[in-house]
Amino acid sequence: MKFVGIFCIGIILWACNPSSRTATSSTENLSAFAQDDHSYANLEQINTTHLHLDLEVDFSSQTIYGVARHRMHNRGADTAIFDIKGLLIQKVTLGAKKHEKETDFIIGPMDKDSLFGQALLVKVDSSTQLINIYYQTTQASAALDWLDTTLTSSKTKPFLYTQGQAILTRTWIPIQDAPSNRLTYSADVKVPSDLMALMSAKNPKDIHKEGLYHFEMPHAIPSYLIALAVGDIGFKDLGNQCGVYAEKELLEQCAAEFEDLPQMMATAEKLYGPYQWGRYDVLVLPYSFPFGGMENPMLTFANPTLITGDKSLVSVLAHELAHSWSGNLVTNASWSDLWLNEGTTVYFEQRIMEALKGKEIADILAQVEFRELEQTLGQMKTEGTLADSKLHLDLKNRDPDIAMSDIAYVKGAFFFRTLEQTYTRPILDAFLKAYFKHYSFQTINAKQFASHLNKYLTKNGQKPFNYNEWIYTAGLPKNCARIVAPRIEQIEAKAQLLNQGKYPFEDMIRNTTFKKNGKTRRRTQIIRPQYKDYLIQEWQLFIRALSDQVPIERLRQLDKQFAFSHSGNCEILCDWFVLAAHSPYVFEIQTELKDFLLKIGRRKYVLPIYEALVQTKEGRTLAKKIFNEAQVTYHSVTRNSVQKVLR
């Protein structure tokens, strides 16, 4: 289908005001031609197959000046539609470099909720293959986090990183921003000569003295996986095609924490087939990064909160590595099926951790997540949003971030655990290995996945699986796999004792006998329970199982004995501060709380604390006071989420 009608309306409007090159054609008209609920792109008529970026990164103005050169597969279109948000479009040309000719373009209106941005409509003809969009970013380019020197480890060099998932790539690149459209890309990037540039591609190991970097991603990826970082970065090789990038002050610490990465890689390949991306490196970003990790191909972005000194949070790294198969290699065709990325990945992550740490530890990790899922389902029931507990969501005209919940991640993972329980692990492993191979570098939706699963099961002499109650029905099905983890029951029993007014960590007296000089003697030892006696995940479950009504003196006693307020682990700190926020005790530890919220930008940790604080008038006042100071350190993803809570 051609777009003569849309384009003619736009040209008339543009001709009336040529200086603005904008149009007021309705979003409703545009949406009729889009093939994705969160993109304006007319992908069935014309789509990008390769993108080349010419970029200059200017820290003084906090601006990227760029040219996005799109090679298109054109099936007779007269208009190519791209997604933009927070960008200034300077001009659009057609043709190869040095042979370009300007073409007309119009910019559609912002959608009513300002979620999706605007459509950029470019006039082409049926033979057009090369479209070049000259642009610059602005302060409204939400994917970009510009960090001044006070927010970096060096305190002397700035830092920049991007975060594209789900639909933020359009805020720093004019692009057809739908996960169903996979494309290869390359880039030439100019940065200050004392900084290194890295992308989700083949990367340098050293700083280039002129600040010029070239990148190639030869495999087709969805747009949300295009990523850029610039900073004073060093590199350390870990072996087995794995390595770590980090600010130089943190490099050795990060390398020590992630030293098991080569073993993780070997385990993952043994499970589900060869790694197909060449190298696998991790970049540890500054603390403002809003997520634990982001699976950008060849270069996972990781949050420094993973660096605990005891490797207790490396499961996040296992998760991001697993995405190299589930998510990057085989991608959800739309955000409505995020579970195909995340549920598969969480299950894969659990299998990696089982191979590395043993079944007991892996089951405890999985049970912690299952408890979080149960809590989420309870909240959804209370809020009347249980319809969003289906794996396949209806997200039309809704923020795709809605899908980024425990439903996609944990219910999705237990879908696969239930398959394992139903058909045995060898059958599920064989299916997943074949699935990754069959759909390599492709996108898939829930309907395709279910059909492929049952065809595989039937072919191998198994009964079809009733996927409908998992994918299209709210809540947890009755056949959901269950985990037995005795250590979890024991630590939660201690929490219940404390809730009943009994302190479960009293000193224990141990009497032993021994022989000395032919005489039997008695030794009395006082054993005081210590923080290190329990796994991080056990402490998480203990704190979460405590009542909001725990007396303030008990909170003091716990904190004195186990120093929760001073833990080096952000999982513990988050849960402890959330619990304390329901008590006046939070004002006794508000210095520690404030230090945490000023330093950490990871939304998983920051948001629950603010949500707990606003439950009381005094807590809301404290929350607003801290946020007014902390918001400049947060990425827009975290900042926007907290602002909604504080309204």
N, C-alpha and C positions, 0 to 999 in steps of 0.2 A: 504494500500500500504506500502511495506517495503522500506528501504532506502539503499539497498546493494550497489547500484551504487555510491551514494554520499559518503558513508562511506569508501568504498574501495579506492576511489581517495584520500580522506583525510588521511587515514592510510599510504598510500604510501608516501605522502608528509611529513607526520609527521615522518615516519621512516628515511627519509633523514636528518632530523634535530630534533632529539628527545629532545634536551634541550628546544626548544621553544614550542613544541606542538601546532604549528599553521599551518594553511593550506591556500592555495591560491585559493581554489575552489571558483567559482564566486558566487556573490550574486544573479545573475540571476538564476543560478541552484537552489539555496536555495529557492528563492521566488516561484518557481514552486510548492513547497510542503507546503507553508504556507497558512493558511486560513484567515489571517488578513492582511490588507494592511500595518500595522505598526508593525508587529511581524514576526519573522522567525519561530515561533513554529509550529510544525506539530500536531496540536491539535486533528485532526480527528483520528490520529493513537495512540497518547499517550498524556495524559494531567494530570496536577497536580490536585488532589482533596483536599489534605491537605498539608500545609507547616508548618514545625517547624523550628524556627530560634534559633540557639545558637550564641549569640552576645556578644562581649566585646567592649565597647566604650572607646577609648584611646584619651583623649583630648591633651596630650602632643605631639603626632604624628598626630593628627587629622585623625585618622584611625578607622574604624570599622573592627574588625577581626571576621569572621563569618563562620558558617556552615549552609547552606540551605538544610534542609532535606525534600525532596519531596516524598509524597506518590502519586503514579501514577495510573491512570486507563489506562492499557496497552491493546490495541486491536491487539497485535501481531507484534509490531514494533521491529526493531533491532537497531534503533537510536532514541534518545530523543533529541529534539532541544529546547534550551532555548535562551533567549535574554540577552545580557550583553553589557555594555558600561562603560568604565572607571574602570573596575574591574581587579584585579589580581587573576587568578584562580590557586590555588596551587595543588589541586588534586581532583579527583572525585572517590567516592566509591559507591558500591552497597550493599544493605542489611541493617539490623537493627544495632543499636549501639552495639559495642563489637563483632559484627559478620560481619564487613564490609570487602569487598575486592575491591582493586583498579581496575578501569576500564580505558580503553583508551578514550581520548577525543581529539577533535580538535576545533580550534577557527577559524571561517571564517573571511574573510576580512571585513573591515569597509565599509559601503555603501559609494557611491561616494560623497554624501553631508554631511556625518558624522551625520546624523539625527537619524538613527535607531540603530547604534552601530554594534554589531557583533553577529553572531550565535555561540552558544556553542553546539557542537554536541557530545553527549555522547553515547558510545557503550553499548547497552543493549541486552538482549534476550527477547523472546516473553513472558517470565514469570516474568520479572523484574517489581517490584512494588515500591521499595525503592531506591532513588538516593540521594546521599549526596554530595554536592558541597562545598568544602573548599575554602575560598576566603578572600580577603581583599579589602577595598575601597581605592581609590587614590584621588589625587587632582582633577582628572577629573570626579569624581563622582558628577555630577551636581545636584542631588537631595538634597545633604547635604549642610547645611549652618552652618558652624562652627563659632561661634561668640566668640571673646575674651572678656575679662572683660570690656573693654571700650565701648562695644556695648550692654551691659546689664544694667538693672536698678540698680542692686546691686553694680556694678563697682568692685566687688570682685570675682564673680563666672562666669564661662563661660556658654555657652548655645549651644545646637545643636537641629536642627529640620530638618525634611525631607519634601520634596514636590514632590509627585509622578506623579500627573496629568500633562500632558497626558501620556507620555512614558518615565518618568524619574525613575520609580521604578527599572528598569533594571540597573540603575547606582549605586544602593546600595544593590540590591539583584539579584542574578542570577535567573531568573524567566521567565515563559512564559507570557510575558507582553502584553496580549490582553484583553480588557474588556469583551469579550464574554466568557472567562474562569473564572468562579467563583470558589473560594476555601475557605475553612476554614483555620485558622492559629493559631498557638501558638508560644510562644517565651520565652526564658530564657535570660535575659539581665543583664550584669554586667557593672556598671558605678561607678565613684568615690563615695565614701561613704557619701559625703556631698551633693550629688545631687539626684534628683528624676527622674526616668524614667517613661514615659507615652506612651501608644500606642493607636491605634484605636481598643480598646478592653476593657475588664473590668479592671479598673485601681485602684491603691492604693490611699489612702488619706494622707499618711504620708511617710516621707523619711525612707527607710530601712537602719539600721545602718551599714550593710555590703555592701550596694550598689547592692543587688541582687533582681531582680524582675521577676515575672512570669506573663505571659499574655495569655488569651484565647479569641479567637473570634470564637464562635460556629456557627455563620451563614456564609454561603458562600458569599464572596464579590469578586469584581474584584480586580486585583493586584494594580491598581492605588490608592486604598483606604487603603493600608497598610501604616501606618505612625508611626513615632517615634519622641519623643522629650525628651531632657534631660536638666535639669537645676535646679536652686534653686527655687523650685516651691512650692506654698502653695495652699490650697483648702478651699472653702467655699460652704456649701450646701445652695441651694435656695428653697428646697422643691419640691414636685411632681416629684421626681427622676431627678431633675436638679441641676447642680452645676457649679461653676467657678473655674478653675485653673489659676494661674498667678504667675509671679515673686512676691515675698512677698511684695515688696515695692508698687506694684500696686493693690494688691488683693482687698482691701476694695473699692477702686475707681471702679474697674471692677465689683464687686458684686453689687454696687449701680446702675451702668449703666444698668446692665442686670437683675435687680430685677423682671422685668415683664416676664422673661423666662418661669416660670411655667404657667402663664396665656396664653402665646403663645402656649405652649404644649397642654393645654386643648382645645384651639381654633382649633389647627391643627387636633387633634383627633376627635373633633366634626364634622369637615368638611369631612375628608376622612378616618376615621377608626383608630383603635388602633395603637399606636407606638409599634413597634415590636423589639426594640433593647435593652430593659432593661433600663439603665440609658441614659440620654442625658446631657453631660457636655461640657463646652466650655473652651478651653485653649487659653488665650491671649498671643500671642508670642511677641518677640521684634520687633522693627520697621522695620527690614530688610525684614520681610515676604512680598513676592511679590504680594499677593492678599488680598482682603478684608476679605475673609474667605475661608476655605476649609472644605468640608463636611465629613471629615473622620468619619466613623460610631462610635457612642458612645462618640466621642471626636472631636467636631468641632474645627479647628484651626482658630483663629480670629486675625485680625490686630489691634493693639492698637489705630490706627486712628479712630476706632469706639467709643472710649471713649472721648466724647465731653462734658460731664457734664449735657447735656440737653436731652439725649436720641434721638437726631435728626437723628441718623444713625442706629438705631436698626433694620431698615428694612433689613439690611444685615444679621442680626442674624435670622430674620424670614425666609430669603432665605435659609440659611444653614440648619435650622431646617426642612424646607419643603423638602430638599434633602433626608431626612430620608425616605421619601416615593418615590419621583421622582428622581431617580439617584442611590440611594443606594439600595432601595427595588426592584425597577424595573430599569434596567440599559440599556443604549444604547449598542447594540451589537458591534458597531464599532464607531470610532470617526467621521465618515461621517454622523452619525445621532445624534450628540451632542445635537441637539434641543430637542430630546426626554427627555434628562436629564434637560437641562437648560430652555427651553421654558415652560415646565410643571411646573418647580420650580418657575419661575418668576410669572406665573399666580397664583400659590398656595400662594406665598409670598404676592401678592397683596390682596388676599382674607383674609389672616391673618391680614394684616395691616388695612383693611377695618373694620374687626371685632373689632380691638383694638382701632383704631384712628378715625373711621368714614369714610363715603364714600368720602367726599370732600377731606380729606387729602390723602386717598388712590388714588383717581383719579389724584391729583396733582403729586404724586410720579410716577404714571404710565405715565402721560403726559410728565414729564421730560425725562423719558426713551424713549418715542416715538419720542420726538424731537431729541434725540441722534441717534435713528435709522434713521430718515430722513436725518440727517447730514451724517451718514455712507453711506447710499444709494447714496447720492449726490457725495461723494468722490469716491465711487466705479464706478459710471458712468463716472466721469472725468478720472479715472485711467484705465478704460477699463476692470474692474474686476467684472462687474455686474453679470456675471455667478455665482459668489460665493455668490449671495444673495438668492439662493435657500436654502430651509431648509435642504434638502439632498444634500450633497456635494460629488464630486468626489475628493478624497484625495489620490489616489494611487500615490506613490512616492513623496508625498508632506508632509510638516510639519503639523501634526494634530493640532497645535496651531492656524492654519488658521481658524479653526472652532470656536475658542473662540472669537466671535465678537457679536455685537448687533444683528446680523441675528439670530443666535441660541437662544439668550436670549430673545430679545424683539419681533422680528418677530414671534418667537415661542410662546411667551406669547399672542400676539394678534391673533394668530391662535386659541387659546383657548377662548379668548374674543369673537372672531367671532362665534365660536361654541355656546357660551353662548347666544349671540345676536340672533342667528339663531334658536336655539332650546329651549331656556329658561334656566335659571340657574338651576332649579331643575333637569332637564334632564341631563345637563352636570355634575352636582355634583354626580348624581346617576351613570353615566358612569364612572367617575374617581374613585369613591369608589370601584366599581366592577372591574375596570381595575387594581388598585393596589392589590386587593385581588387575582385576577386571575393570575397575573404575578409575585407574590411575590417571591423574591430571584431568579429571572430569568433575562435573557437579551432579548432584542427585537429590531427589525429593523423597518424602516419606512413602509415597505410593510406589515409586520405583524400588525403594529399599525393601519394602514389605513383599513385593512381588518377587524380587530377586532372592530373598531369604526363603520363602516358601517353595520356590522352584528348586533351590538347592536342597532343602530338606527332603522334598518329595523324591528328587533324583537319587538321594542317598538312603532311601527306604525309611524315612521318618515321616511322622504325621505333621501336617502343617501347624504352624503356631498361631494362636488366636491373638494377633497383634492389635486388633481394634480396641480392646479394653485398655491397652497400654498407650497407644498413639492418639486415639480419638476420644478417650473417656477420661473424665476428671478423677483425681484421687489416685490411690494406690490399689492395683488389682489384688484380689485375695491370694493369687498364686505368687506374689512377690517373694523372692528369695530372702531368707533371714540369716543373720549371722549370730553365732554363739561366741561370745567373748567374755569369759569369766572375770578377767581383770577389770573390765568395765563395770560389771555388776558389783564388784567389791568396792571400787572407788565411789560409785554412786550410793552404795549403802552407807559409806562414811558421811556423805553429804546429807543423807536423810537423818542420820544420828545428830548431826549438828543442827539441822532444822528442828529437831525435837528437843533441843536445849542441851545436848550432850556433846562434849568436845572429843572428837575421835582421834586426836593426835597427842594424847598425853604421853609423858615419858613412861617408858617401860623398864621394869627392873628385871634383870636376868642374873640368876645365881648359877654359878658353875663351880665344880670341884676339881682340884688338881693335886698331884703328889709333889711334895717337896721335903727332902731330907727324911724320907720314909713316913712322913705324916700327911694325912689328908687335910687339905686346906680349902677354904671357900673363898670365891671371888664374886663380888657383887658389881655388876655393870649397870649404869643408867644409859638406856638407849633412847635417844631423842629422834623422832622421825624428822627427816630432812627433805628438802626440795628435790634433791637428786635421786631420792628413793623411787620416784614415779616418773613415767614418761610425760612429756609435754602434753600429749593427747589425754592422758589420764587426769592431769590437772585441769585441762580444759573442761572435761566432763564434770569434774568435781565442782568447779566454780559455777558452771551453768546449772547444776542441779540444786544450788543453794537458793533458798527463798529470798525474795526481796525484803522480807521482814527480819532477816538475821540481825540481832542486836549489834549496835555499833561497837560494843566492847569485844564481841567475838571477831568482828572484822579487824580490829586492832590486833587481837591475839594472833590471828592467822597471818597478818602482814608482818608482825614482829618475828614469828617463827619461820616463815617461808619467803619473806621479802618479795611478795608479788608485785608491789608498786615499783620495785627496782629490778624486775626481771629483764634479762637481755633478750627475751623472746616476745615478739609483738603479739603472738596469739594469746599468750597469758596476760600481757598488759591490757589488751583490748577487752578480754572477758572480765578481768578484775575491775577495770574502770567502769564498765557497763554495770556490774554489780554494785560498785560503790556509788554510782550516780543515783541509785534509789535510796541512799542513806545520807544523813548529814556527814558521814565519814568522808564523802568526796571532797568536802571543804578542808579536811585535814591533810589531804594528799593533792590539793589542787596545783601545787608547784610541779609535782611529777606529771599530773594530768596535762597541764599546760605545755610542759616541755615536750611531751609525746605528740600532742596535736600540732605543735609548731614545727616539729621535725618530720613527722610521717605524713605522706600524702596519699597513701594507699587507701582507696575508698572502702575496702572490706573492713579496715580497722577504724577509720575515722567516722564513717557514717553511723554505725551502731552506738558509738559513744554520744554523739550529738543527739541521736534519737532518744537515748535514755535520759540525757540531761534535761531535755525540754519537758519531761513529764512533771516537773515541779516548777513553780514560779522562780524560786531561787536558782535552780539549775539552768533554766532558760536564760536568766540574766548572765550567769557565768558562761554559758555556751556562746551567747552573742558577743560577750567581751573577748573571749578567746578567738572566735572566728574572725572578728574585725582585724585582729592582728595576724592570724594564720592564713587568711584566704589568699594572700599574695604568693604563698608557697605552694598552693594547690594547683594541679592541672584543672582545666575547665570541667572535665568529667566529674571530679570530686567536688569542686567548688559549686557547680550547679546543683548537684545532689544535696549538699548541705544547705544551700540557700532555700530549697524547697521545704526542708525540715524546719528551718528557723522562721518561716513566714508567719 
